[in-house]
């Protein structure tokens, strides 16, 4: 029989919605303030508030937590969401680096799941580059 620890989803292990919100806020704070992410920031709308709402909901369902975001956005997927944006190796690399820093800053307690999420998200982002 699986133990409690083995059965816990990545959502639970990272710390649930509070931690996903903290990661997201740190991600957009860094994107908004560090010139290293200038090209990535320029792709986004001036107002990042809608993204601060949307990304934690997406991440929740994506890592095994509540799925309201997917229920509210039927048929939306990574490809359709990003179709309008010509993602390059440069901007995908900026996304992955910014997210790695955000996770390290906002979810320092459980290195194993934090490192696993960082790795998978970086692979996803880099796989989205069109060049
Ligand atoms: C590869 C690098 C990526 C770039 C350059 C990128 C860029 C963008 C941009 C420009 C937007 C629209 C933002 C706005 O309207 O202000 C967006 C939306 C979004 N992105 Fe990404 N993105 C990337 C990777 C990812 C990844 C890996 C995820 C998920 C883990 C993700 C999740 C989302 C979500 C949930 C939205 C909001 C969609 C909506 O609410 O309609 N993105 N992205």
Backbone and ligand atoms as CSV (ligand in chain L), in Angstrom:
chain,resi,resn,atom,element,x,y,z
A,1,UNK,N,N,0.838,-1.206,0.000
A,1,UNK,CA,C,0.000,0.000,0.000
A,1,UNK,C,C,0.869,1.252,0.000
A,2,UNK,N,N,0.445,2.264,-0.752
A,2,UNK,CA,C,1.233,3.493,-0.812
A,2,UNK,C,C,1.174,4.240,0.519
A,3,UNK,N,N,2.286,4.799,0.921
A,3,UNK,CA,C,2.279,5.620,2.127
A,3,UNK,C,C,1.718,6.991,1.781
A,4,UNK,N,N,1.415,7.768,2.827
A,4,UNK,CA,C,0.897,9.125,2.616
A,4,UNK,C,C,1.846,9.940,1.734
A,5,UNK,N,N,3.158,9.836,2.048
A,5,UNK,CA,C,4.134,10.637,1.317
A,5,UNK,C,C,4.154,10.246,-0.157
A,6,UNK,N,N,4.031,8.922,-0.441
A,6,UNK,CA,C,4.069,8.489,-1.839
A,6,UNK,C,C,2.824,8.937,-2.592
A,7,UNK,N,N,1.689,9.034,-1.881
A,7,UNK,CA,C,0.436,9.349,-2.555
A,7,UNK,C,C,0.248,10.846,-2.777
A,8,UNK,N,N,1.002,11.697,-2.056
A,8,UNK,CA,C,0.780,13.143,-2.163
A,8,UNK,C,C,1.089,13.632,-3.570
A,9,UNK,N,N,0.241,14.526,-4.088
A,9,UNK,CA,C,0.463,15.078,-5.426
A,9,UNK,C,C,1.577,16.128,-5.354
A,10,UNK,N,N,2.163,16.474,-6.508
A,10,UNK,CA,C,3.129,17.579,-6.524
A,10,UNK,C,C,2.516,18.862,-5.961
A,11,UNK,N,N,1.209,19.073,-6.227
A,11,UNK,CA,C,0.514,20.255,-5.695
A,11,UNK,C,C,0.608,20.299,-4.168
A,12,UNK,N,N,0.312,19.168,-3.525
A,12,UNK,CA,C,0.397,19.129,-2.063
A,12,UNK,C,C,1.836,19.272,-1.591
A,13,UNK,N,N,2.744,18.600,-2.293
A,13,UNK,CA,C,4.137,18.587,-1.830
A,13,UNK,C,C,4.786,19.958,-1.936
A,14,UNK,N,N,4.398,20.747,-2.946
A,14,UNK,CA,C,5.018,22.080,-3.082
A,14,UNK,C,C,4.419,23.067,-2.065
A,15,UNK,N,N,3.216,22.760,-1.557
A,15,UNK,CA,C,2.621,23.645,-0.547
A,15,UNK,C,C,1.273,24.236,-0.956
A,16,UNK,N,N,0.670,23.693,-2.051
A,16,UNK,CA,C,-0.691,24.087,-2.411
A,16,UNK,C,C,-0.785,25.487,-2.992
A,17,UNK,N,N,-2.008,26.030,-2.969
A,17,UNK,CA,C,-2.282,27.274,-3.705
A,17,UNK,C,C,-1.496,28.470,-3.159
A,18,UNK,N,N,-1.258,28.517,-1.858
A,18,UNK,CA,C,-0.506,29.653,-1.303
A,18,UNK,C,C,0.886,29.737,-1.926
A,19,UNK,N,N,1.544,28.580,-2.001
A,19,UNK,CA,C,2.912,28.580,-2.530
A,19,UNK,C,C,2.893,28.846,-4.044
A,20,UNK,N,N,1.901,28.314,-4.769
A,20,UNK,CA,C,1.830,28.587,-6.212
A,20,UNK,C,C,1.607,30.075,-6.463
A,21,UNK,N,N,0.832,30.724,-5.616
A,21,UNK,CA,C,0.639,32.182,-5.737
A,21,UNK,C,C,1.941,32.927,-5.441
A,22,UNK,N,N,2.639,32.478,-4.403
A,22,UNK,CA,C,3.909,33.142,-4.051
A,22,UNK,C,C,4.931,33.001,-5.177
A,23,UNK,N,N,4.992,31.799,-5.775
A,23,UNK,CA,C,5.911,31.576,-6.902
A,23,UNK,C,C,5.551,32.516,-8.055
A,24,UNK,N,N,4.241,32.572,-8.364
A,24,UNK,CA,C,3.785,33.408,-9.485
A,24,UNK,C,C,4.100,34.881,-9.243
A,25,UNK,N,N,3.816,35.364,-8.036
A,25,UNK,CA,C,4.077,36.782,-7.756
A,25,UNK,C,C,5.572,37.086,-7.865
A,26,UNK,N,N,6.399,36.191,-7.344
A,26,UNK,CA,C,7.850,36.400,-7.429
A,26,UNK,C,C,8.303,36.376,-8.890
A,27,UNK,N,N,7.719,35.449,-9.674
A,27,UNK,CA,C,8.051,35.325,-11.104
A,27,UNK,C,C,7.774,36.652,-11.834
A,28,UNK,N,N,6.568,37.208,-11.624
A,28,UNK,CA,C,6.247,38.442,-12.348
A,28,UNK,C,C,6.953,39.657,-11.751
A,29,UNK,N,N,7.233,39.638,-10.430
A,29,UNK,CA,C,8.035,40.735,-9.857
A,29,UNK,C,C,9.427,40.756,-10.493
A,30,UNK,N,N,10.051,39.577,-10.594
A,30,UNK,CA,C,11.389,39.502,-11.205
A,30,UNK,C,C,11.327,39.909,-12.675
A,31,UNK,N,N,10.317,39.380,-13.395
A,31,UNK,CA,C,10.197,39.696,-14.821
A,31,UNK,C,C,10.041,41.195,-15.035
A,32,UNK,N,N,9.335,41.831,-14.111
A,32,UNK,CA,C,9.023,43.258,-14.224
A,32,UNK,C,C,10.205,44.146,-13.839
A,33,UNK,N,N,11.155,43.608,-13.057
A,33,UNK,CA,C,12.183,44.490,-12.489
A,33,UNK,C,C,13.606,44.189,-12.963
A,34,UNK,N,N,13.887,42.953,-13.397
A,34,UNK,CA,C,15.262,42.599,-13.745
A,34,UNK,C,C,15.451,42.740,-15.255
A,35,UNK,N,N,16.395,43.615,-15.665
A,35,UNK,CA,C,16.625,43.820,-17.110
A,35,UNK,C,C,17.025,42.539,-17.849
A,36,UNK,N,N,17.453,41.501,-17.118
A,36,UNK,CA,C,17.790,40.224,-17.774
A,36,UNK,C,C,16.570,39.636,-18.488
A,37,UNK,N,N,15.359,40.069,-18.080
A,37,UNK,CA,C,14.137,39.504,-18.668
A,37,UNK,C,C,13.393,40.519,-19.541
A,38,UNK,N,N,14.156,41.497,-20.061
A,38,UNK,CA,C,13.533,42.593,-20.808
A,38,UNK,C,C,12.739,42.094,-22.028
A,39,UNK,N,N,13.326,41.179,-22.788
A,39,UNK,CA,C,12.637,40.699,-24.004
A,39,UNK,C,C,11.369,39.932,-23.628
A,40,UNK,N,N,11.448,39.137,-22.580
A,40,UNK,CA,C,10.276,38.379,-22.108
A,40,UNK,C,C,9.195,39.327,-21.607
A,41,UNK,N,N,9.606,40.336,-20.837
A,41,UNK,CA,C,8.646,41.310,-20.294
A,41,UNK,C,C,7.926,42.046,-21.420
A,42,UNK,N,N,8.690,42.362,-22.480
A,42,UNK,CA,C,8.121,43.141,-23.591
A,42,UNK,C,C,7.028,42.364,-24.327
A,43,UNK,N,N,7.025,41.035,-24.226
A,43,UNK,CA,C,5.986,40.229,-24.888
A,43,UNK,C,C,4.659,40.293,-24.134
A,44,UNK,N,N,4.730,40.657,-22.844
A,44,UNK,CA,C,3.538,40.633,-21.991
A,44,UNK,C,C,2.818,41.986,-22.002
A,45,UNK,N,N,1.554,41.961,-21.628
A,45,UNK,CA,C,0.771,43.188,-21.526
A,45,UNK,C,C,1.361,44.074,-20.428
A,46,UNK,N,N,1.100,45.398,-20.531
A,46,UNK,CA,C,1.606,46.341,-19.517
A,46,UNK,C,C,1.125,45.915,-18.129
A,47,UNK,N,N,-0.127,45.519,-18.061
A,47,UNK,CA,C,-0.711,45.120,-16.768
A,47,UNK,C,C,-0.547,43.612,-16.574
A,48,UNK,N,N,0.246,43.234,-15.579
A,48,UNK,CA,C,0.491,41.808,-15.323
A,48,UNK,C,C,-0.543,41.194,-14.375
A,49,UNK,N,N,-1.479,42.012,-13.887
A,49,UNK,CA,C,-2.459,41.494,-12.911
A,49,UNK,C,C,-3.235,40.281,-13.448
A,50,UNK,N,N,-3.706,40.293,-14.716
A,50,UNK,CA,C,-4.423,39.107,-15.199
A,50,UNK,C,C,-3.550,37.850,-15.196
A,51,UNK,N,N,-2.250,38.010,-15.478
A,51,UNK,CA,C,-1.361,36.842,-15.449
A,51,UNK,C,C,-1.117,36.358,-14.022
A,52,UNK,N,N,-1.081,37.298,-13.080
A,52,UNK,CA,C,-0.899,36.900,-11.673
A,52,UNK,C,C,-2.097,36.079,-11.196
A,53,UNK,N,N,-3.261,36.296,-11.821
A,53,UNK,CA,C,-4.450,35.500,-11.494
A,53,UNK,C,C,-4.439,34.162,-12.227
A,54,UNK,N,N,-4.069,34.213,-13.520
A,54,UNK,CA,C,-4.223,33.028,-14.369
A,54,UNK,C,C,-3.182,31.942,-14.073
A,55,UNK,N,N,-1.914,32.337,-13.943
A,55,UNK,CA,C,-0.855,31.312,-13.852
A,55,UNK,C,C,-0.992,30.383,-12.637
A,56,UNK,N,N,-1.327,30.892,-11.429
A,56,UNK,CA,C,-1.466,29.945,-10.309
A,56,UNK,C,C,-2.577,28.926,-10.535
A,57,UNK,N,N,-3.655,29.353,-11.193
A,57,UNK,CA,C,-4.764,28.434,-11.479
A,57,UNK,C,C,-4.342,27.346,-12.452
A,58,UNK,N,N,-3.599,27.772,-13.482
A,58,UNK,CA,C,-3.080,26.791,-14.437
A,58,UNK,C,C,-2.155,25.803,-13.720
A,59,UNK,N,N,-1.206,26.341,-12.935
A,59,UNK,CA,C,-0.222,25.475,-12.268
A,59,UNK,C,C,-0.901,24.508,-11.302
A,60,UNK,N,N,-1.984,24.964,-10.672
A,60,UNK,CA,C,-2.710,24.119,-9.728
A,60,UNK,C,C,-3.195,22.834,-10.413
A,61,UNK,N,N,-3.953,22.978,-11.493
A,61,UNK,CA,C,-4.461,21.800,-12.207
A,61,UNK,C,C,-3.332,20.987,-12.814
A,62,UNK,N,N,-2.331,21.709,-13.316
A,62,UNK,CA,C,-1.195,21.047,-13.991
A,62,UNK,C,C,-0.445,20.127,-13.032
A,63,UNK,N,N,-0.345,20.520,-11.746
A,63,UNK,CA,C,0.446,19.663,-10.842
A,63,UNK,C,C,-0.428,18.871,-9.869
A,64,UNK,N,N,-1.676,18.643,-10.255
A,64,UNK,CA,C,-2.478,17.668,-9.514
A,64,UNK,C,C,-3.393,18.249,-8.456
A,65,UNK,N,N,-3.563,19.580,-8.455
A,65,UNK,CA,C,-4.458,20.228,-7.492
A,65,UNK,C,C,-5.799,20.561,-8.125
A,66,UNK,N,N,-6.576,21.468,-7.499
A,66,UNK,CA,C,-7.880,21.850,-8.034
A,66,UNK,C,C,-7.796,22.318,-9.492
A,67,UNK,N,N,-8.816,21.941,-10.266
A,67,UNK,CA,C,-8.750,22.117,-11.723
A,67,UNK,C,C,-9.682,23.197,-12.251
A,68,UNK,N,N,-10.079,24.155,-11.397
A,68,UNK,CA,C,-11.029,25.191,-11.842
A,68,UNK,C,C,-10.555,25.925,-13.094
A,69,UNK,N,N,-9.255,26.191,-13.189
A,69,UNK,CA,C,-8.735,26.932,-14.344
A,69,UNK,C,C,-9.066,26.172,-15.632
A,70,UNK,N,N,-8.867,24.848,-15.611
A,70,UNK,CA,C,-9.108,24.050,-16.824
A,70,UNK,C,C,-10.603,23.968,-17.119
A,71,UNK,N,N,-11.429,23.929,-16.044
A,71,UNK,CA,C,-12.883,23.899,-16.250
A,71,UNK,C,C,-13.368,25.230,-16.816
A,72,UNK,N,N,-12.748,26.338,-16.381
A,72,UNK,CA,C,-13.148,27.672,-16.865
A,72,UNK,C,C,-12.596,27.971,-18.255
A,73,UNK,N,N,-11.597,27.207,-18.684
A,73,UNK,CA,C,-10.951,27.455,-19.982
A,73,UNK,C,C,-10.943,26.185,-20.830
A,74,UNK,N,N,-12.146,25.697,-21.187
A,74,UNK,CA,C,-12.177,24.416,-21.898
A,74,UNK,C,C,-11.431,24.496,-23.232
A,75,UNK,N,N,-10.605,23.512,-23.483
A,75,UNK,CA,C,-9.895,23.460,-24.764
A,75,UNK,C,C,-8.628,24.294,-24.820
A,76,UNK,N,N,-8.409,25.158,-23.801
A,76,UNK,CA,C,-7.187,25.974,-23.823
A,76,UNK,C,C,-6.000,25.088,-23.471
A,77,UNK,N,N,-4.937,25.194,-24.244
A,77,UNK,CA,C,-3.744,24.396,-23.934
A,77,UNK,C,C,-2.513,25.257,-24.148
A,78,UNK,N,N,-1.355,24.713,-23.817
A,78,UNK,CA,C,-0.110,25.474,-23.934
A,78,UNK,C,C,0.089,25.998,-25.348
A,79,UNK,N,N,-0.263,25.184,-26.341
A,79,UNK,CA,C,-0.042,25.605,-27.725
A,79,UNK,C,C,-0.993,26.734,-28.102
A,80,UNK,N,N,-2.312,26.580,-27.793
A,80,UNK,CA,C,-3.277,27.614,-28.200
A,80,UNK,C,C,-3.029,28.918,-27.445
A,81,UNK,N,N,-2.653,28.814,-26.155
A,81,UNK,CA,C,-2.407,30.022,-25.356
A,81,UNK,C,C,-1.265,30.858,-25.905
A,82,UNK,N,N,-0.282,30.176,-26.451
A,82,UNK,CA,C,0.941,30.871,-26.843
A,82,UNK,C,C,1.064,31.084,-28.346
A,83,UNK,N,N,0.019,30.688,-29.088
A,83,UNK,CA,C,0.071,30.809,-30.546
A,83,UNK,C,C,0.406,32.231,-31.025
A,84,UNK,N,N,-0.170,33.286,-30.351
A,84,UNK,CA,C,0.126,34.631,-30.854
A,84,UNK,C,C,1.567,35.087,-30.630
A,85,UNK,N,N,2.350,34.326,-29.832
A,85,UNK,CA,C,3.661,34.830,-29.433
A,85,UNK,C,C,4.785,34.032,-30.090
A,86,UNK,N,N,5.637,34.733,-30.847
A,86,UNK,CA,C,6.767,34.030,-31.460
A,86,UNK,C,C,7.856,33.777,-30.412
A,87,UNK,N,N,7.778,32.620,-29.751
A,87,UNK,CA,C,8.724,32.300,-28.669
A,87,UNK,C,C,10.039,31.812,-29.279
A,88,UNK,N,N,11.138,32.410,-28.813
A,88,UNK,CA,C,12.475,32.044,-29.302
A,88,UNK,C,C,13.252,31.345,-28.183
A,89,UNK,N,N,14.423,30.794,-28.543
A,89,UNK,CA,C,15.288,30.214,-27.506
A,89,UNK,C,C,15.607,31.257,-26.444
A,90,UNK,N,N,15.790,32.499,-26.884
A,90,UNK,CA,C,16.152,33.552,-25.933
A,90,UNK,C,C,15.030,33.801,-24.919
A,91,UNK,N,N,13.798,33.980,-25.398
A,91,UNK,CA,C,12.717,34.287,-24.454
A,91,UNK,C,C,12.303,33.042,-23.654
A,92,UNK,N,N,12.418,31.853,-24.258
A,92,UNK,CA,C,12.130,30.629,-23.492
A,92,UNK,C,C,13.164,30.462,-22.378
A,93,UNK,N,N,14.432,30.778,-22.692
A,93,UNK,CA,C,15.488,30.688,-21.678
A,93,UNK,C,C,15.253,31.691,-20.555
A,94,UNK,N,N,14.789,32.897,-20.920
A,94,UNK,CA,C,14.484,33.901,-19.890
A,94,UNK,C,C,13.343,33.419,-18.997
A,95,UNK,N,N,12.313,32.830,-19.610
A,95,UNK,CA,C,11.167,32.309,-18.831
A,95,UNK,C,C,11.665,31.259,-17.847
A,96,UNK,N,N,12.468,30.304,-18.341
A,96,UNK,CA,C,12.933,29.198,-17.495
A,96,UNK,C,C,13.814,29.720,-16.358
A,97,UNK,N,N,14.681,30.672,-16.654
A,97,UNK,CA,C,15.582,31.212,-15.630
A,97,UNK,C,C,14.801,31.989,-14.566
A,98,UNK,N,N,13.851,32.796,-15.045
A,98,UNK,CA,C,13.029,33.605,-14.125
A,98,UNK,C,C,12.200,32.681,-13.220
A,99,UNK,N,N,11.636,31.618,-13.796
A,99,UNK,CA,C,10.835,30.684,-13.002
A,99,UNK,C,C,11.707,29.920,-12.002
A,100,UNK,N,N,12.919,29.534,-12.408
A,100,UNK,CA,C,13.822,28.826,-11.484
A,100,UNK,C,C,14.111,29.693,-10.264
A,101,UNK,N,N,14.375,30.982,-10.500
A,101,UNK,CA,C,14.640,31.895,-9.376
A,101,UNK,C,C,13.400,32.066,-8.505
A,102,UNK,N,N,12.238,32.186,-9.153
A,102,UNK,CA,C,10.990,32.384,-8.395
A,102,UNK,C,C,10.711,31.185,-7.497
A,103,UNK,N,N,10.904,29.978,-8.031
A,103,UNK,CA,C,10.655,28.776,-7.227
A,103,UNK,C,C,11.660,28.701,-6.077
A,104,UNK,N,N,12.919,28.974,-6.360
A,104,UNK,CA,C,13.942,28.914,-5.297
A,104,UNK,C,C,13.624,29.915,-4.186
A,105,UNK,N,N,13.145,31.103,-4.564
A,105,UNK,CA,C,12.860,32.144,-3.560
A,105,UNK,C,C,11.569,31.860,-2.790
A,106,UNK,N,N,10.549,31.325,-3.496
A,106,UNK,CA,C,9.210,31.256,-2.888
A,106,UNK,C,C,8.864,29.879,-2.338
A,107,UNK,N,N,9.627,28.866,-2.704
A,107,UNK,CA,C,9.317,27.510,-2.221
A,107,UNK,C,C,10.600,26.832,-1.756
A,108,UNK,N,N,11.285,27.424,-0.759
A,108,UNK,CA,C,12.593,26.884,-0.379
A,108,UNK,C,C,12.529,25.646,0.519
A,109,UNK,N,N,11.321,25.272,0.988
A,109,UNK,CA,C,11.241,24.265,2.048
A,109,UNK,C,C,11.432,22.830,1.585
A,110,UNK,N,N,10.936,22.529,0.389
A,110,UNK,CA,C,11.019,21.147,-0.069
A,110,UNK,C,C,11.808,21.097,-1.378
A,111,UNK,N,N,13.119,20.960,-1.234
A,111,UNK,CA,C,14.009,21.067,-2.403
A,111,UNK,C,C,13.688,20.010,-3.458
A,112,UNK,N,N,13.309,18.807,-3.018
A,112,UNK,CA,C,13.147,17.733,-3.995
A,112,UNK,C,C,12.038,18.055,-4.997
A,113,UNK,N,N,10.850,18.450,-4.507
A,113,UNK,CA,C,9.742,18.746,-5.428
A,113,UNK,C,C,9.992,20.081,-6.127
A,114,UNK,N,N,10.616,21.042,-5.429
A,114,UNK,CA,C,10.907,22.337,-6.061
A,114,UNK,C,C,11.871,22.146,-7.234
A,115,UNK,N,N,12.904,21.325,-7.043
A,115,UNK,CA,C,13.860,21.087,-8.134
A,115,UNK,C,C,13.197,20.342,-9.285
A,116,UNK,N,N,12.305,19.384,-8.963
A,116,UNK,CA,C,11.627,18.628,-10.015
A,116,UNK,C,C,10.728,19.554,-10.846
A,117,UNK,N,N,9.982,20.433,-10.170
A,117,UNK,CA,C,9.116,21.372,-10.910
A,117,UNK,C,C,9.944,22.321,-11.760
A,118,UNK,N,N,11.042,22.816,-11.189
A,118,UNK,CA,C,11.924,23.725,-11.934
A,118,UNK,C,C,12.403,23.056,-13.214
A,119,UNK,N,N,12.809,21.800,-13.092
A,119,UNK,CA,C,13.359,21.067,-14.227
A,119,UNK,C,C,12.295,20.839,-15.304
A,120,UNK,N,N,11.103,20.392,-14.888
A,120,UNK,CA,C,10.046,20.087,-15.868
A,120,UNK,C,C,9.564,21.371,-16.556
A,121,UNK,N,N,9.402,22.456,-15.777
A,121,UNK,CA,C,8.946,23.716,-16.375
A,121,UNK,C,C,9.988,24.260,-17.356
A,122,UNK,N,N,11.270,24.115,-17.025
A,122,UNK,CA,C,12.324,24.583,-17.949
A,122,UNK,C,C,12.270,23.784,-19.252
A,123,UNK,N,N,12.062,22.479,-19.140
A,123,UNK,CA,C,11.978,21.648,-20.359
A,123,UNK,C,C,10.779,22.050,-21.205
A,124,UNK,N,N,9.630,22.294,-20.516
A,124,UNK,CA,C,8.424,22.717,-21.235
A,124,UNK,C,C,8.681,24.017,-21.972
A,125,UNK,N,N,9.245,24.994,-21.232
A,125,UNK,CA,C,9.466,26.322,-21.825
A,125,UNK,C,C,10.404,26.202,-23.023
A,126,UNK,N,N,11.498,25.469,-22.848
A,126,UNK,CA,C,12.489,25.392,-23.936
A,126,UNK,C,C,11.938,24.629,-25.133
A,127,UNK,N,N,11.011,23.696,-24.865
A,127,UNK,CA,C,10.372,22.963,-25.960
A,127,UNK,C,C,9.410,23.820,-26.770
A,128,UNK,N,N,9.064,24.998,-26.247
A,128,UNK,CA,C,8.116,25.879,-26.947
A,128,UNK,C,C,8.802,26.829,-27.918
A,129,UNK,N,N,10.143,26.860,-27.899
A,129,UNK,CA,C,10.862,27.795,-28.786
A,129,UNK,C,C,10.694,27.373,-30.243
A,130,UNK,N,N,10.452,28.355,-31.100
A,130,UNK,CA,C,10.191,28.055,-32.509
A,130,UNK,C,C,11.462,28.146,-33.357
A,131,UNK,N,N,12.556,28.713,-32.808
A,131,UNK,CA,C,13.768,28.877,-33.628
A,131,UNK,C,C,14.802,27.798,-33.343
L,1,LIG,C1,C,8.560,29.497,-23.234
L,1,LIG,C2,C,8.474,30.650,-22.675
L,1,LIG,C3,C,7.158,31.373,-22.486
L,1,LIG,C4,C,6.853,32.607,-22.952
L,1,LIG,C5,C,7.767,33.516,-23.745
L,1,LIG,C6,C,5.491,32.885,-22.560
L,1,LIG,C7,C,4.806,34.045,-22.852
L,1,LIG,C8,C,3.497,34.288,-22.552
L,1,LIG,C9,C,2.787,35.498,-22.877
L,1,LIG,C10,C,3.397,36.691,-23.617
L,1,LIG,C11,C,1.516,35.379,-22.425
L,1,LIG,C12,C,0.386,36.432,-22.526
L,1,LIG,C13,C,0.581,37.373,-21.383
L,1,LIG,C14,C,-0.262,38.620,-21.397
L,1,LIG,O1,O,-1.306,38.659,-22.059
L,1,LIG,O2,O,0.150,39.574,-20.727
L,1,LIG,C15,C,1.412,34.073,-21.793
L,1,LIG,C16,C,0.279,33.566,-21.203
L,1,LIG,C17,C,0.265,32.449,-20.419
L,1,LIG,N1,N,1.291,31.561,-20.225
L,1,LIG,FE1,FE,3.120,31.677,-21.061
L,1,LIG,N2,N,4.996,31.828,-21.858
L,1,LIG,C18,C,5.976,30.869,-21.789
L,1,LIG,C19,C,5.906,29.661,-21.154
L,1,LIG,C20,C,4.865,29.252,-20.357
L,1,LIG,C21,C,4.830,28.045,-19.572
L,1,LIG,C22,C,5.975,27.009,-19.519
L,1,LIG,C23,C,3.633,28.039,-18.928
L,1,LIG,C24,C,3.048,27.037,-17.980
L,1,LIG,C25,C,3.760,26.363,-17.145
L,1,LIG,C26,C,2.898,29.211,-19.321
L,1,LIG,C27,C,1.632,29.543,-18.904
L,1,LIG,C28,C,0.892,30.606,-19.349
L,1,LIG,C29,C,-0.477,30.885,-18.944
L,1,LIG,C30,C,-1.326,30.071,-17.964
L,1,LIG,C31,C,-0.871,32.025,-19.632
L,1,LIG,C32,C,-2.232,32.742,-19.480
L,1,LIG,C33,C,-3.200,32.287,-20.502
L,1,LIG,C34,C,-4.532,32.978,-20.306
L,1,LIG,O3,O,-4.929,33.261,-19.175
L,1,LIG,O4,O,-5.176,33.215,-21.333
L,1,LIG,N3,N,3.674,29.933,-20.184
L,1,LIG,N4,N,2.631,33.443,-21.883
